[in-house]
Amino acid sequence: MFEFKSIVDQVAQASKQPLTLVEDKAVRNSLEAVVDANAEFVKTIYETSLELSKQVVEKAKEYDYTKSLAELAAKFVPAK
């Protein structure tokens, strides 16, 4: 089964393959470091987004929408 992190790792590994053609070892190492840093950044963004989404869902479950809708309806429908 594929997970997001494993896919990112596979893409990073595949991105490093063409770098073997770079003859200057310092440049190659720098480019590989950029690929690794980018992969870690993507994984961090994914984890952060996932956590924020979970928190939004939990907060949305706690909120009482009927009260807000009743207040809004009272503004548009005059009391009899």
N, C-alpha and C positions, 0 to 999 in steps of 0.2 A: 504494500500500500504506500502510496506517495504522500508525503507530508510537505508542507510549504518549505520548511527548512532544508529538507533533503533535496528538493528541486533547486533551491538557491545554491546549495553546495555543488550540485552537478553542473549547473550553469557556470559557476565560478571556475570549477575544474576545467570545463570545456573552454572557457575564455583564456585560461592559462596555456592551453596547448599550442596556439600559434606563437606564443612568446618564447618558445624554445628556439625559434629561428633568430631571435635577437642575439647577436654575438657578444655585445658588451654585457658582462655579467652584472655590473652595477645597475645599468639601465633595466635589464630584465628583472632583477630583484625589486627595483622600484615599481615597475609596472605590476608585478605580482602582488606587491604590497597594496597597491591601489585597488586591484581586483578584490583582494581579501577584505580590505576596509569597506569597499562598496557592498560586498556580500553581508558583512556584519551590520552595516547601516540598514540594509533592506530588512534583515531579520529583526533588528531592533524596532524599526518602524512598524513592521507587522505585529510584533508582540504588543507594542504600545497601542496600536489601533484596536487590537483584539480586546485588550484590557479596558480601554475607553468604551468600546461598544458594550461590553458586559456591564459596566457601571451605568451606562445610559439606560439599558434595558431594566436593570434593577430599580433605578430611580423612577422610571416610567411606570413600573408595576406599583410603586408606592403612592403615586400621585392620584388624587381623586378628581377625575375629569368631570364628574357629574356636577360638582359644585361650580366649577368654572363655566360649564355650559349653561347652568341655571342662571348664573349672574349675567351671562351674555344674552340669553334669551329675554331676561327681564328688561334689558336695555332696549330691545327692539319690539317687544310686545307690551303694550301698556296694561297696567293692572286694572281689573274690572271691579 
